[in-house]
Amino acid sequence: MLERLFKLSKNKTTVKTEVMAGITTFMTMAYILAVNPSILGDAGMDSSAVLLATAIASFIGTCCMAFMANLPFVLSAGMGLNAYLAYTVVLGFGYSWQVALLAVFVEGIIFIILSLTNVREAIFNAIPLTLKRGVSVGIGLFIAFIGLQNAGLVVDSSTLVTITSFTEKFTTHGICALLALVGTLITAALHIKNVRGSILLGIVATWLIGIVCQLTGIYTPAPEAGFYSLIPSQIMSADFSKLGETFGQCFRVDFSTVKALDFIVVIFAFLFVDLFDTLGTLIGVATKANMLDKEGRLPGIKPALMADAVGTTVGAVLGTSTVTTFVESASGVSAGGRTGLTALVAGLLFLLSTLFAPLFTAIPSFATAPALIMVGFLMVSSVTEIRFDDDNLCEAIPAYIAIIAMPLFYSISEGISLGIISYVVLNALTGKAKKVTPLMYILAVLFVLKYIFL
């Protein structure tokens, strides 16, 4: 049955490989089950309800990806989009979180319509192959940077960022950063030895070493500073009543408090970030997995985009921020995942996490950081496919701009924006305007307007 559903032989993969890849992707994404409730909790939402909504929405969206598109991409509440909802829409604009969820719901409906009309697919196909490769590299640097931050290896400083002091607060900050380094080396060594599932094994090994450090007193939990026990205090919890705190709340809005123009701006902001973060993720992960055809297109992108739109709509009803395709899907692809079975396994684990939430959320960020750092390395390798010779500079330079913009501006969508603008401008200025498709011109103009008015 699995062969018939997911065409494993055609994609040169096996059930064992797909299952391992799905587990790997889930493990690198499990942090969202702890982070999302924390962020949306700041907006006044119940944290337990958000965790349940996030897990269930991730399951539904990811199953849509598995069965509709047969791609190894996993969906969950997007980082950045959750922060925008909590800190800009709610705390900044003063809207209730119910209004914010309504904006997410409307965004999802619009995306469903756009996916049915091929607009999102046309945008994906209009982006030049070289720029897509640059996006892949940029995402690699971006998620590696996220890993360094999650591990506490990168901290704020007078130079914007610097490496942490390992000796300062060693039993909390210092040891976690050190364990992340050790975990990265373990993961790298396993990868060099071609050990199947090296990324997953690296996560587990790092976590286990951390538990040993806690038992021996080297690591000291400090909840007030965000350093919790690495040993789960509870394995299971079957209380789902909290979901009622957020379920359907997006439809219980007092419209007298909503300004039409501001609400449209909020919807557009969600649309913009979700559209290009999703496209960037699909481009980057698909490029790394060699899933693009000779013209740089991704077969099956239409159902993939539809799955993303459905996940967002369902998530808003359940009570979580925009559901989108995660760049961490690259970890499963790197572990050999090539079909929707990888996504299905990860989706089922998200559903299972509603029962075992205390166990999964006990995985510390320093244990998943090595996976993100290594996946970043694997994705950066795509840079060798970019031609930097004089005849290709009008494509290579925009790719370079996209690469550096993503980690430095902490945004996949900003990298795509600047990459597309620079691609259009450079080709127009150097007499190569005819090679630029009309849609690329439209996108460039829209991006420029975004910087002017948003």
C-alpha positions in Angstrom: 0.0 0.0 0.0 2.8 2.4 0.9 4.4 1.7 -2.4 1.2 2.5 -4.3 0.6 5.7 -2.3 4.0 7.2 -2.3 5.8 5.6 -5.3 8.9 4.7 -3.2 10.7 2.7 -5.9 10.2 5.4 -8.5 11.8 7.9 -6.0 14.6 5.4 -5.2 13.9 5.2 -1.5 12.6 2.7 1.1 10.1 2.7 4.0 13.0 2.5 6.5 14.7 5.6 5.0 11.5 7.5 4.8 10.5 6.7 8.4 14.0 7.8 9.6 13.8 11.0 7.6 10.4 11.8 9.0 11.6 11.3 12.6 14.6 13.4 11.8 12.5 16.3 10.5 10.1 16.1 13.4 13.0 16.2 15.9 14.5 19.3 14.4 11.0 21.0 14.4 9.9 19.8 17.8 11.1 23.1 19.3 8.1 24.9 17.8 5.8 23.0 20.3 7.6 24.9 23.0 8.4 28.2 21.3 5.1 28.9 19.7 3.0 28.7 22.9 5.6 31.0 24.5 5.3 33.7 21.8 1.6 33.5 21.4 1.2 33.4 25.1 2.6 37.0 25.2 -0.4 37.9 23.1 -2.7 36.7 25.8 -3.4 33.2 24.4 -3.5 30.1 26.6 -0.2 28.3 26.1 -1.5 24.8 26.5 -4.3 25.5 23.9 -1.7 26.9 21.5 0.5 23.8 21.9 -2.4 21.5 21.1 -3.6 23.8 18.2 0.0 23.9 16.8 0.4 20.1 16.9 -3.0 19.3 15.4 -2.7 22.0 12.6 0.8 20.7 11.8 -0.6 17.1 11.5 -3.4 18.2 9.2 -1.2 20.5 7.0 1.5 17.9 6.8 -0.9 15.1 5.9 -2.2 17.3 3.1 1.4 17.7 1.8 2.0 13.9 2.1 -1.2 12.8 0.2 -1.8 15.7 -2.1 1.8 16.4 -3.2 3.8 13.3 -2.2 6.7 15.6 -1.1 8.8 15.2 2.1 8.0 18.7 3.3 6.6 19.3 6.8 4.4 22.2 8.0 3.9 23.9 11.3 3.4 27.4 12.7 6.0 29.6 11.1 8.6 31.4 13.1 8.6 35.1 12.4 4.9 35.0 11.5 4.0 34.0 15.1 6.2 36.9 16.3 4.5 39.3 13.9 1.1 38.2 15.2 2.0 38.6 18.9 4.3 41.6 18.9 3.1 43.7 16.0 -0.6 43.0 15.4 -1.6 42.4 19.0 0.9 44.3 21.2 1.8 46.9 18.6 -1.5 47.6 16.8 -3.6 46.9 19.8 -5.8 44.3 18.2 -7.1 41.3 20.1 -5.5 37.9 19.3 -9.0 36.9 17.9 -8.7 39.6 15.3 -5.2 38.5 14.5 -6.3 34.9 14.0 -9.1 36.1 11.7 -6.5 37.8 9.6 -4.6 34.5 9.4 -7.8 32.7 8.4 -8.6 35.3 5.6 -5.0 34.9 4.4 -5.4 31.2 4.2 -8.6 31.5 2.1 -6.9 33.9 -0.2 -4.0 31.5 -0.6 -6.4 28.6 -1.4 -7.8 30.8 -4.2 -4.4 31.8 -5.5 -3.2 28.2 -5.4 -6.3 27.1 -7.5 -5.5 29.8 -10.1 -1.8 28.9 -10.4 -0.6 32.3 -9.4 1.7 31.0 -6.7 3.0 28.3 -9.1 3.6 30.9 -11.8 5.7 33.0 -9.3 7.8 30.0 -8.4 8.5 29.1 -12.0 9.3 32.7 -12.9 12.3 32.8 -10.6 15.6 32.0 -12.5 17.3 28.8 -11.6 20.5 30.5 -10.5 18.5 32.7 -8.1 16.8 29.6 -6.8 20.2 28.1 -6.1 21.2 31.3 -4.3 18.0 31.0 -2.2 19.0 27.5 -1.2 22.4 28.6 0.0 20.9 31.6 1.8 18.4 29.4 3.6 21.3 27.1 4.6 23.1 30.1 6.2 19.9 31.3 7.8 19.0 28.0 9.5 22.6 27.6 10.6 22.4 31.0 12.2 19.1 29.9 13.9 20.9 26.9 15.2 23.8 29.0 16.6 21.2 31.2 18.3 19.2 28.4 19.7 22.4 26.9 21.2 23.3 30.2 22.8 26.6 30.3 20.8 25.7 33.6 19.2 24.8 36.4 21.5 24.2 40.2 21.2 27.1 42.5 21.5 28.4 46.0 20.5 29.3 44.4 17.2 25.6 43.2 16.8 26.6 39.5 17.4 29.5 37.7 18.9 30.4 34.3 20.3 29.2 33.6 23.9 31.5 33.5 26.9 31.6 29.8 27.8 32.9 30.4 31.4 30.3 33.0 32.3 27.3 31.3 33.8 28.9 28.0 32.9 26.3 25.7 34.5 23.5 27.2 32.3 24.5 29.3 29.3 28.1 28.0 29.0 27.5 24.3 29.2 24.6 24.5 26.7 26.7 26.3 24.2 29.5 23.8 24.7 27.2 20.8 24.4 25.9 22.3 21.1 29.5 22.3 19.8 30.1 18.8 20.9 26.8 17.7 19.3 27.8 19.4 16.1 31.1 17.5 16.0 29.3 14.2 16.8 26.8 14.8 14.0 29.5 15.8 11.5 31.5 12.7 12.4 28.5 10.5 11.9 27.8 12.2 8.5 31.4 11.8 7.4 31.1 8.1 8.2 27.9 7.9 6.1 25.9 6.7 9.1 22.2 6.6 8.1 20.2 9.0 10.3 23.3 10.9 11.5 21.3 14.0 12.2 18.7 12.3 14.3 21.4 10.3 16.2 23.3 13.6 16.8 20.2 15.1 18.4 19.6 12.1 20.7 23.3 11.9 21.6 23.5 15.6 22.5 20.4 15.3 24.6 21.7 12.2 26.4 25.0 13.9 27.2 23.0 16.9 28.5 21.0 14.6 30.8 24.3 13.1 32.1 25.6 16.7 32.8 22.4 17.5 34.8 22.7 14.3 36.8 26.3 15.1 37.7 25.6 18.7 38.5 27.5 20.2 35.5 24.2 21.6 34.2 21.9 23.3 36.6 18.3 24.0 35.7 17.3 27.6 36.1 13.7 28.0 34.9 13.6 31.7 35.7 16.4 32.2 33.1 14.9 29.8 30.6 17.0 26.7 31.4 14.7 23.8 32.3 15.3 20.3 33.4 16.5 18.0 30.6 14.7 15.1 32.2 10.9 15.0 31.4 8.9 15.5 34.6 5.9 13.9 32.9 5.7 11.5 30.0 2.0 11.7 29.0 -0.9 14.1 29.3 -4.4 13.4 27.8 -6.1 16.6 28.7 -7.4 18.3 25.5 -10.0 20.5 27.2 -7.7 23.6 26.9 -8.1 23.6 23.1 -11.5 25.1 23.7 -9.8 28.3 24.7 -8.7 29.0 21.1 -10.8 26.8 18.9 -13.1 28.9 16.6 -12.2 32.2 18.4 -11.2 33.8 15.0 -14.9 34.0 14.3 -15.8 35.7 17.6 -14.6 39.2 16.7 -15.9 42.6 17.6 -15.7 44.3 14.3 -16.4 47.7 15.8 -12.8 47.7 17.0 -11.3 46.8 13.6 -10.2 49.5 11.2 -10.7 48.2 7.6 -7.5 49.7 6.1 -5.3 48.5 9.0 -6.9 45.1 8.8 -6.1 44.9 5.1 -2.5 45.9 5.8 -2.3 43.1 8.4 -3.6 40.5 6.0 -1.3 41.7 3.3 1.7 41.4 5.6 0.8 37.9 6.5 0.2 37.1 2.8 3.6 38.5 1.8 5.7 36.9 4.4 4.0 33.5 4.1 4.0 33.5 0.3 7.7 34.1 -0.1 8.9 32.2 3.0 7.0 29.2 1.6 8.4 29.7 -1.9 11.9 30.1 -0.5 11.6 27.0 1.6 10.3 24.9 -1.3 13.0 26.3 -3.6 15.8 25.7 -1.2 14.8 22.2 0.0 13.8 21.0 -3.4 17.1 22.2 -4.9 19.0 20.3 -2.2 17.0 17.2 -2.9 17.5 17.5 -6.7 13.7 17.6 -7.1 13.7 20.4 -9.6 13.4 19.6 -13.3 15.8 20.9 -16.0 13.9 24.2 -16.1 14.2 24.7 -12.4 10.5 23.8 -11.7 9.2 21.6 -8.9 6.8 18.9 -10.2 3.8 18.8 -7.8 4.3 22.4 -6.5 0.6 23.2 -7.0 -0.7 20.6 -4.4 2.2 21.6 -2.2 1.1 25.2 -2.1 -2.5 24.1 -1.6 -1.4 22.0 1.4 0.3 25.1 2.8 -2.9 27.2 2.3 -5.1 24.5 3.9 -2.8 24.2 6.9 -2.9 28.0 7.5 -6.7 28.1 7.3 -7.2 25.1 9.6 -4.5 26.4 12.0 -6.4 29.8 12.4 -9.6 27.9 13.3 -7.8 25.7 15.8 -6.0 28.7 17.3 -2.4 29.1 16.0 -0.5 31.5 13.8 0.2 30.9 10.1 1.1 27.3 9.2 3.8 27.1 6.6 6.4 24.8 5.1 9.4 24.6 7.4 13.0 25.0 6.3 13.8 22.2 8.8 12.3 19.8 6.2 15.8 19.9 4.8 17.0 17.8 7.6 14.7 15.0 6.6 15.7 15.4 2.9 19.3 15.2 4.0 18.5 11.9 5.8 17.2 10.5 2.6 13.5 11.5 2.6 12.1 11.8 -0.9 8.3 11.2 -0.7 5.2 12.1 1.2 5.9 9.2 3.6 8.5 11.3 5.2 5.9 14.0 5.7 3.3 11.5 7.0 5.7 10.2 9.6 6.5 13.7 10.9 2.8 14.6 10.8 1.9 11.5 12.9 4.5 12.4 15.4 3.0 15.9 15.7 -0.3 14.3 16.4 1.3 11.9 18.9 3.0 14.9 20.6 -0.5 16.0 21.8 -0.2 12.9 24.1 3.5 13.1 24.8 3.9 16.9 24.8 5.9 16.9 28.1 8.4 14.4 26.6 8.9 16.1 23.3 9.1 19.7 24.7 11.8 18.5 27.0 14.2 18.3 24.1 16.5 21.3 24.6 17.3 23.7 21.9 21.0 23.0 22.2 20.3 19.4 21.2 18.5 20.4 18.0 21.0 23.2 17.2 23.7 20.8 15.8 21.1 19.4 13.3 20.3 22.9 12.1 24.0 23.8 11.8 24.8 20.6 9.8 21.7 21.0 7.6 23.0 24.5 6.9 26.3 23.1 5.7 24.6 20.6 3.4 22.5 23.3 1.8 25.4 25.8 1.4 27.0 23.2 -0.8 24.6 24.3 -3.6 26.8 27.3 -4.0 29.1 25.3 -6.3 26.3 25.1 -8.8 26.2 28.9 -9.2 28.4 30.2 -12.1 30.4 33.2 -11.1 32.0 33.8 -14.5 31.7 37.2 -16.3 29.0 35.9 -18.7 26.7 35.0 -15.8 27.1 38.0 -13.4 23.6 39.4 -13.9 22.3 36.2 -12.3 25.2 35.5 -9.9 25.2 38.9 -8.2 21.4 38.7 -7.4 22.0 35.2 -6.1 24.8 36.5 -3.9 22.6 39.3 -2.6 19.9 36.8 -1.7 22.4 34.6 0.0 23.8 37.3 2.3 20.4 39.0 2.9 18.7 36.0 4.5 20.9 35.5 7.5 21.9 39.2 7.9 18.3 40.5 7.7 17.0 37.3 9.5 14.3 36.8 6.8 13.9 34.4 3.9 11.4 36.7 2.2 13.8 39.7 2.4 16.5 37.6 0.6 14.0 36.7 -2.1 12.8 40.4 -2.4 16.3 41.8 -2.8 17.4 39.0 -5.1 14.5 39.6 -7.4 14.8 43.4 -7.4 18.5 43.3 -8.1 18.0 40.7 -10.8 15.5 42.9 -12.7 17.5 46.1 -12.2 20.9 44.6 -13.2 19.5 43.0 -16.4 17.7 46.2 -17.3 20.8 48.3 -16.8 23.0 46.0 -18.8 20.8 45.7 -21.9 19.4 42.3 -21.0 15.9 43.4 -20.2 14.3 41.0 -22.7 15.5 37.9 -20.8 13.4 39.0 -17.8 9.9 37.6 -17.7 6.9 40.0 -17.2 6.1 38.4 -13.9 9.6 39.2 -12.6 9.1 42.9 -13.4 5.7 42.8 -11.6 7.3 41.1 -8.6 10.1 43.6 -8.5 7.7 46.6 -8.6 5.6 45.1 -5.8 8.7 44.5 -3.7 9.8 48.1 -4.1 6.3 49.3 -3.2 6.4 47.1 -0.1 9.6 48.8 1.1 8.0 52.2 0.4 4.7 51.7 2.1 5.1 48.9 4.6 
